[in-house]
């Protein structure tokens, strides 16, 4: 029998009482905390109880979310579960006077961080009356992200409480330090799916890895792109713009580019330096083309090469774009692309997996993740032809994509059953509640432990789930998979060490650059 949590500011018989959530909320209500909890285990519910405690003290609450759809989702949750509280949502598209009125008239304000950061900078309102700021997806709280600016302003409120929430803080210790320091978080509270008080609420997620052989036309194209790429990276090594290396990485090329730009800004104007800048630009373009050919397929590659042609014709790509187009290897690639009718084998495999799932269980919900918008659109086109499949496209709002209100509507349609399949770019990876997704497909691997964890977290939230990871043999799919795995293993090891240090020594540990204590009841 379900037992419901009790709180004077929370609607009765709506929130299941879970011991780990109650204990975490108790600690978060006492001191500013970074809350680390796997996706689907109720970070928002922990925040709900902290918000309720602050409201009892007659203080306002600001809840920040990275996107408007996520902010709208929080508005729906908090407005339905809180009692005796005025809850409103705001964003940068609203007139400033309306945002000012919302902050004046409501107890709980849910907003995107850029809007709040700009309002604080312009003196539209202040945060003196706020007793809590919640930073959802707190792993974003580094660098120049708007969370940092809001936290800097809020830190002037000496009595203000802060709560950062994330499922994946990252593998680097320095990043964890930065998050805590930037958001003024004094302690870290964490749980994993293996903890005794958490495991009863977890579901099984089966991960299946599928290896695919590349078709000959794509192999030939990749070979020609590799030839050009190696020529240019070899030239950069000879120009001493790169250190000797068997295989130059994108990261090395980007570092070389920054170094060359610095030399240029410092006044160097030699012919060698100008040639190195041009060659570095060409190598970057070719590296990107190789990645598209290896992990995405002909459609995405063709679109990118056509873009290079347009840049060369319009003079936008500099001498580099024209030089690439003039090479015999590029002309051979164009010849293959004109004749071939093959696509990446991942396309047919995605269609097969989705068709099998929907035919076997028509009530299933499926998400397919693709890093690139061109591939996303191609998958939508292909999947739309499958009997029983109703597919929606979830992409970002840049370059004519979906506006945030359209993203919100699409997710609602997915929850309501209008769509049973959604093909999503990275905008679908983070935070959004897509209810009980039964199957998740990774069209490609991504070299980020945070993004990989976020993708996996779209299933196994309210029932058992299945994940398929598609990997093209002998390509950067394999390299990205290994990078992500190593980073995630490193993150898990570091979090385990933190937990062990807490068990061994109850004396608070101090973050090197910040003031966070690691707390685990």
Secondary structure as UniProt FT lines:
FT   TURN            8..9
FT   TURN            12..13
FT   HELIX           19..30
FT   STRAND          33..36
FT   TURN            39..40
FT   HELIX           43..56
FT   TURN            57..58
FT   STRAND          60..65
FT   HELIX           68..81
FT   STRAND          87..90
FT   TURN            92..93
FT   HELIX           96..105
FT   STRAND          108..112
FT   HELIX           113..121
FT   TURN            122..123
FT   TURN            128..129
FT   STRAND          130..136
FT   HELIX           138..140
FT   TURN            143..144
FT   HELIX           146..154
FT   TURN            155..156
FT   TURN            158..159
FT   STRAND          161..166
FT   HELIX           173..182
FT   TURN            183..184
FT   STRAND          187..190
FT   TURN            193..194
FT   TURN            196..198
FT   HELIX           199..201
FT   STRAND          205..212
FT   HELIX           216..238
FT   TURN            239..240
FT   HELIX           250..265
FT   TURN            266..267
FT   HELIX           271..295
FT   HELIX           298..314
FT   HELIX           318..326
FT   HELIX           328..339
FT   HELIX           345..360
FT   TURN            362..363
FT   STRAND          366..369
FT   HELIX           373..383
FT   TURN            384..385
FT   TURN            387..388
FT   STRAND          391..394
FT   HELIX           398..400
FT   HELIX           404..416
FT   STRAND          421..424
FT   HELIX           426..428
FT   STRAND          439..442
FT   HELIX           449..456
FT   TURN            457..458
FT   STRAND          465..472
FT   TURN            473..474
FT   HELIX           476..504
FT   STRAND          517..519
//
